[in-house]
């Protein structure tokens, strides 16, 4: 009798846990049609071939400005971008720590723009960097380092406690992607083909103090150590985005840090002509981020440096990888065609509506 009670109790617990997990999966944001950046972190864990030459870590300056498909097609370099919206440096460190549980790349490229922030910014950005990670000690340490005063660690361990009130916000998207999500990115690259030429930006404001925060240097030291301990080359990168403004005082600090630690630092803003960027055609949001053509140009430039500096082998003749990356490239070009088709349809509808409006006003 006692044995039956124990078995019944165990079954009850399993049922409760299963229902809670299903409910949590339903109530958590899906990031499929809105704020798609929130899907980037989780997509990595669906990647079958976790054996990349290069891993990128950072914010939109990597996941919108660089294309792993181009690195493969031009140089035979395999890469993945572990990026997320406003990924702060402690996010980058722990995301890299988690990545190294699955693979050991030859090179890690870290986007230095996040050095400008030395305090957590918004819970929404924390969620987009943290919720997609599998539950582990690394995830808990990341959440603890990232939380704002009003946040609770337990809600990162059990997101259901944070999102239980989304009942009245559930939409068709939540049910459609309850169990399986679409692929949003291409090895972490978020594609945009539309064009919006760069315009003038506000004059950079003077700062009271240009020195990066101590916590930023603390985590940069941790990234350096993590890479050295795993025999990984580390590259510091400033992507060629025109805004936010990258101050000379910031740049000089990164130059000094790179020299003291024997690191390669690439400020792509110093190579715009060599890259061939045209901010009339290579940006989709007036110079903040690059579109597809800009990202591909930047990748050709950066890939050449990475291959030369670190002697990365060209793997395009590897039959297995050739097949894997052909499938990736097919999806990449299919999305490119779809986005151009959507732009054409939008342009047609816009002209049609303008014409109807003119006719109605006559």
Phi and psi in degrees as a GROMACS rama.xvg file:
@    title "Ramachandran Plot"
@    xaxis  label "Phi"
@    yaxis  label "Psi"
@TYPE xy
-63.7608  -38.2365  UNK-2
-63.5373  -41.4611  UNK-3
-62.8325  -39.4299  UNK-4
-64.1168  -41.0614  UNK-5
-64.0904  -44.4561  UNK-6
-62.5544  -43.2342  UNK-7
-61.9014  -40.5749  UNK-8
-64.9704  -44.4133  UNK-9
-61.6518  -43.5288  UNK-10
-61.6237  -42.8117  UNK-11
-60.0728  -45.2985  UNK-12
-61.482  -43.9682  UNK-13
-62.4163  -39.5348  UNK-14
-64.944  -44.6435  UNK-15
-62.2661  -45.47  UNK-16
-63.2824  -43.2381  UNK-17
-62.18  -45.2682  UNK-18
-63.6284  -39.579  UNK-19
-63.6125  -41.6268  UNK-20
-66.4969  -40.6211  UNK-21
-64.0345  -42.2689  UNK-22
-64.9514  -42.0499  UNK-23
-61.3676  -43.4186  UNK-24
-63.5722  -35.534  UNK-25
-70.7069  -43.1759  UNK-26
-81.4418  -21.4932  UNK-27
-69.7332  145.103  UNK-28
-57.0407  143.714  UNK-29
-96.0977  -26.2534  UNK-30
57.3224  37.6095  UNK-31
-98.5766  -36.0501  UNK-32
-119.287  -19.6903  UNK-33
-129.356  143.255  UNK-34
46.5097  55.5559  UNK-35
-64.7652  -16.8955  UNK-36
-55.8771  -26.8706  UNK-37
-67.1858  -12.2557  UNK-38
-91.2473  -9.13904  UNK-39
-65.5175  -46.5968  UNK-40
-61.6127  -44.9171  UNK-41
-67.8695  -29.7294  UNK-42
-60.8103  -30.1567  UNK-43
-56.2982  -36.529  UNK-44
-74.8046  -9.67251  UNK-45
-90.2622  -8.5881  UNK-46
-66.8312  122.701  UNK-47
-77.2189  -37.4912  UNK-48
-101.908  80.3462  UNK-49
-89.4035  72.5244  UNK-50
-150.536  68.0421  UNK-51
-95.8508  148.234  UNK-52
-69.256  -40.0128  UNK-53
-131.26  134.724  UNK-54
-117.401  128.71  UNK-55
-99.7876  137.893  UNK-56
-128.535  140.282  UNK-57
150.69  -165.883  UNK-58
-95.1331  -152.638  UNK-59
-61.0261  -17.6889  UNK-60
-68.2216  -15.7774  UNK-61
-107.062  -44.3918  UNK-62
-77.1791  -9.39464  UNK-63
-114.443  -7.50118  UNK-64
-114.808  -3.5027  UNK-65
-137.095  142.461  UNK-66
-119.57  110.273  UNK-67
-58.8129  -31.0048  UNK-68
-62.8872  -41.3495  UNK-69
-65.9392  -41.131  UNK-70
-59.5026  -38.2998  UNK-71
-69.6924  -49.6754  UNK-72
-67.2972  -31.8756  UNK-73
-88.1827  -33.5549  UNK-74
-131.576  -5.33268  UNK-75
68.9847  26.0221  UNK-76
-92.7979  128.781  UNK-77
-93.7694  134.537  UNK-78
-151.722  161.787  UNK-79
-144.766  139.84  UNK-80
-101.663  112.281  UNK-81
-95.7012  69.3163  UNK-82
-107.405  162.58  UNK-83
-158.945  159.105  UNK-84
-61.0181  129.612  UNK-85
43.3713  53.8778  UNK-86
-73.1387  110.506  UNK-87
-82.0914  167.876  UNK-88
-64.7266  -31.9574  UNK-89
-71.8224  -31.3246  UNK-90
-59.4568  -48.8908  UNK-91
-59.8232  -42.6888  UNK-92
-61.42  -50.2145  UNK-93
-72.9808  -32.1011  UNK-94
-65.0565  -39.0436  UNK-95
-65.272  -43.3827  UNK-96
-57.0297  -42.4333  UNK-97
-67.9351  -40.2983  UNK-98
-60.0524  -38.2429  UNK-99
-70.4876  -8.08821  UNK-100
-73.0637  -21.4903  UNK-101
-106.665  -27.2649  UNK-102
-160.564  163.04  UNK-103
-126.922  94.5231  UNK-104
-70.7449  165.467  UNK-105
-76.3891  -35.176  UNK-106
-135.495  139.955  UNK-107
-116.771  131.466  UNK-108
-112.418  121.403  UNK-109
-110.634  127.664  UNK-110
-79.4531  120.249  UNK-111
-83.846  -5.54936  UNK-112
-56.9691  -32.888  UNK-113
-65.4962  -11.4105  UNK-114
-62.3309  -17.3695  UNK-115
-72.5826  -14.7365  UNK-116
-110.849  126.145  UNK-117
-118.719  12.2577  UNK-118
-139.785  152.09  UNK-119
-57.355  148.515  UNK-120
-105.384  -63.0817  UNK-121
-143.568  147.144  UNK-122
-60.1676  -37.737  UNK-123
-58.1821  -40.3454  UNK-124
-71.7848  -37.5217  UNK-125
-57.6935  -45.4507  UNK-126
-60.7475  -40.7055  UNK-127
-70.6336  -21.0361  UNK-128
-94.5051  -23.7988  UNK-129
-109.04  -43.5637  UNK-130
-60.5135  -27.6773  UNK-131
-77.6887  -9.87738  UNK-132
-78.6313  143.592  UNK-133
-64.3693  150.805  UNK-134
-64.2711  125.721  UNK-135
-164.205  172.813  UNK-136
-62.5124  -36.3666  UNK-137
-59.9522  -45.591  UNK-138
-62.4275  -40.9868  UNK-139
-66.6827  -38.4267  UNK-140
-66.3343  -38.9323  UNK-141
-63.6038  -45.5489  UNK-142
-61.439  -42.542  UNK-143
-63.465  -37.7922  UNK-144
-73.227  -22.6628  UNK-145
-101.278  -20.5663  UNK-146
-63.9605  141.987  UNK-147
-80.4104  162.702  UNK-148
-54.207  -32.8369  UNK-149
-84.4318  -2.99578  UNK-150
-90.9521  156.668  UNK-151
-120.12  135.393  UNK-152
-58.6529  -37.2083  UNK-153
-59.9948  -27.809  UNK-154
-75.094  -16.9628  UNK-155
-86.4615  -26.5402  UNK-156
-77.6066  -42.2958  UNK-157
-125.328  84.6187  UNK-158
-56.0727  -20.341  UNK-159
-56.5125  -33.3371  UNK-160
-67.9724  -21.9194  UNK-161
-90.8585  -36.9228  UNK-162
-106.016  9.05787  UNK-163
-59.5736  -23.9568  UNK-164
-87.5264  6.27249  UNK-165
-79.489  5.85626  UNK-166
-50.1064  -46.9472  UNK-167
-79.6277  -1.39811  UNK-168
-106.018  -5.46445  UNK-169
-59.583  137.559  UNK-170
-128.38  -179.137  UNK-171
-58.188  -34.7755  UNK-172
-58.9679  -41.027  UNK-173
-62.3602  -37.8897  UNK-174
-79.9511  -36.6616  UNK-175
-62.7441  -39.1997  UNK-176
-109.345  27.0975  UNK-177
-60.4713  -44.3439  UNK-178
-110.552  -26.3664  UNK-179
-141.971  133.072  UNK-180
-107.949  157.067  UNK-181
-76.4565  159.993  UNK-182
-76.7825  125.019  UNK-183
-96.4429  -41.5963  UNK-184
-117.324  174.003  UNK-185
-120.142  96.4156  UNK-186
51.9912  40.2396  UNK-187
93.5006  -8.68826  UNK-188
-87.2535  128.8  UNK-189
-99.46  109.997  UNK-190
-82.0885  138.696  UNK-191
-141.774  128.022  UNK-192
-104.969  -10.9681  UNK-193
-70.6602  164.965  UNK-194
-127.549  130.783  UNK-195
-140.196  106.924  UNK-196
-57.0924  150.833  UNK-197
-64.5559  141.815  UNK-198
-121.138  -175.209  UNK-199
-74.4191  145.955  UNK-200
-109.695  159.054  UNK-201
-57.6794  146.842  UNK-202
-61.2909  130.024  UNK-203
-54.812  129.16  UNK-204
-79.5942  148.933  UNK-205
-74.2355  140.128  UNK-206
-101.649  147.435  UNK-207
-67.4942  -32.9643  UNK-208
-147.792  122.533  UNK-209
-91.769  -4.95679  UNK-210
-73.3603  133.07  UNK-211
-64.783  148.226  UNK-212
-64.1029  152.471  UNK-213
-58.8081  -37.5623  UNK-214
-66.005  -31.0152  UNK-215
-66.7109  -44.0492  UNK-216
-65.9629  -35.0427  UNK-217
-60.5653  -45.709  UNK-218
-76.1831  -29.4569  UNK-219
-65.5655  -40.2797  UNK-220
-59.2872  -39.5374  UNK-221
-66.2691  -38.8479  UNK-222
-64.5642  -43.1307  UNK-223
-59.0702  -47.1763  UNK-224
-65.2247  -42.4868  UNK-225
-60.1207  -41.7002  UNK-226
-68.4324  -43.83  UNK-227
-63.6835  -40.7963  UNK-228
-63.6475  -25.3677  UNK-229
-107.153  13.3977  UNK-230
56.9516  45.0694  UNK-231
-114.16  134.718  UNK-232
-75.6092  136.888  UNK-233
-113.032  132.324  UNK-234
-119.424  134.403  UNK-235
-97.792  134.326  UNK-236
-133.156  132.126  UNK-237
-110.55  115.593  UNK-238
-73.294  161.537  UNK-239
-84.4002  49.4184  UNK-240
-92.4379  141.415  UNK-241
-84.3976  -16.7374  UNK-242
-149.208  138.914  UNK-243
-62.3758  153.956  UNK-244
-64.2886  134.275  UNK-245
-101.051  104.679  UNK-246
-70.3927  147.96  UNK-247
-59.9972  -34.9989  UNK-248
-64.7205  -35.2285  UNK-249
-69.2293  -44.4018  UNK-250
-60.5158  -42.9257  UNK-251
-63.533  -33.3069  UNK-252
-66.0793  -39.966  UNK-253
-69.5  -38.9404  UNK-254
-58.6708  -47.8084  UNK-255
-62.2412  -44.2322  UNK-256
-63.0642  -43.2024  UNK-257
-62.4818  -42.0313  UNK-258
-64.6771  -42.5293  UNK-259
-67.6528  -28.4565  UNK-260
-107.215  8.38133  UNK-261
64.0683  38.4815  UNK-262
-108.835  153.633  UNK-263
-85.6571  128.063  UNK-264
-118.649  126.257  UNK-265
-118.685  113.162  UNK-266
-99.8729  101.711  UNK-267
-69.3646  -15.7122  UNK-268
-64.5319  -22.6138  UNK-269
-84.4003  -0.089737  UNK-270
-131.743  28.4715  UNK-271
-60.17  -41.1961  UNK-272
-67.7236  -42.0774  UNK-273
-63.6706  -38.6319  UNK-274
-67.8084  -32.8552  UNK-275
88.6329  23.4147  UNK-276
-75.0456  136.273  UNK-277
-122.632  109.39  UNK-278
-77.4467  8.08726  UNK-279
-88.2562  -22.1766  UNK-280
-128.271  -15.2922  UNK-281
-105.081  18.2922  UNK-282
-135.913  146.829  UNK-283
-103.326  -7.48356  UNK-284
-138.997  42.9227  UNK-285
67.779  28.1088  UNK-286
107.49  -6.19076  UNK-287
-73.1398  -42.0312  UNK-288
-137.742  160.299  UNK-289
-88.7345  151.845  UNK-290
-90.6709  -169.318  UNK-291
-58.6896  -46.6539  UNK-292
-62.9578  -38.8451  UNK-293
-67.7718  -41.9763  UNK-294
-64.1649  -38.3701  UNK-295
-68.613  -39.7613  UNK-296
-62.5461  -43.6657  UNK-297
-64.3407  -36.3655  UNK-298
-69.7303  -37.1329  UNK-299
-61.7901  -43.9428  UNK-300
-64.1825  -49.9034  UNK-301
-69.6355  -38.8458  UNK-302
-60.5821  -38.1771  UNK-303
-61.9951  -41.5705  UNK-304
-66.622  -46.4194  UNK-305
-62.2967  -42.3917  UNK-306
-66.7167  -39.1954  UNK-307
-72.1022  -47.2704  UNK-308
-69.5528  -34.5272  UNK-309
-117.808  10.1165  UNK-310
53.1865  45.1312  UNK-311
-73.5659  129.858  UNK-312
-76.2615  148.826  UNK-313
-83.0069  115.342  UNK-314
-102.722  16.4096  UNK-315
-68.7135  -14.1539  UNK-316
-93.2747  -4.34869  UNK-317
-71.5781  116.979  UNK-318
-59.7409  -42.2327  UNK-319
-65.1342  -50.6408  UNK-320
-65.8804  -34.5654  UNK-321
-59.5337  -41.902  UNK-322
-69.4043  -42.4699  UNK-323
-60.4301  -47.8497  UNK-324
-77.2373  -21.7433  UNK-325
-65.8087  -42.7396  UNK-326
-62.0378  -40.9065  UNK-327
-64.1446  -44.0917  UNK-328
-64.9432  -38.1148  UNK-329
-59.7273  -44.0629  UNK-330
-65.3374  -37.1102  UNK-331
-62.3331  -50.3532  UNK-332
-73.7941  -27.7402  UNK-333
-66.135  -42.0629  UNK-334
-65.9343  -39.6585  UNK-335
-58.2788  -47.3516  UNK-336
-62.4739  -41.9787  UNK-337
-61.5089  -42.724  UNK-338
-66.9264  -39.6351  UNK-339
-64.6186  -37.978  UNK-340
-64.2122  -41.7113  UNK-341
-63.7364  -38.3022  UNK-342
-64.1721  -41.4156  UNK-343
-64.522  -42.0203  UNK-344
-65.5006  -41.0002  UNK-345
-63.644  -41.9439  UNK-346
-63.2254  -40.3639  UNK-347
-64.3942  -45.8074  UNK-348
-63.8141  -38.3404  UNK-349
-63.1907  -45.531  UNK-350
-65.3357  -39.7934  UNK-351
-62.3231  -45.3848  UNK-352
-66.893  -36.6641  UNK-353
-64.8925  -40.8931  UNK-354
-65.071  -42.9051  UNK-355
-61.9092  -40.2205  UNK-356
-64.3968  -40.3702  UNK-357
-63.7835  -41.8867  UNK-358
-63.4708  -39.852  UNK-359
-68.9577  -28.4246  UNK-360
-83.3462  -11.2254  UNK-361
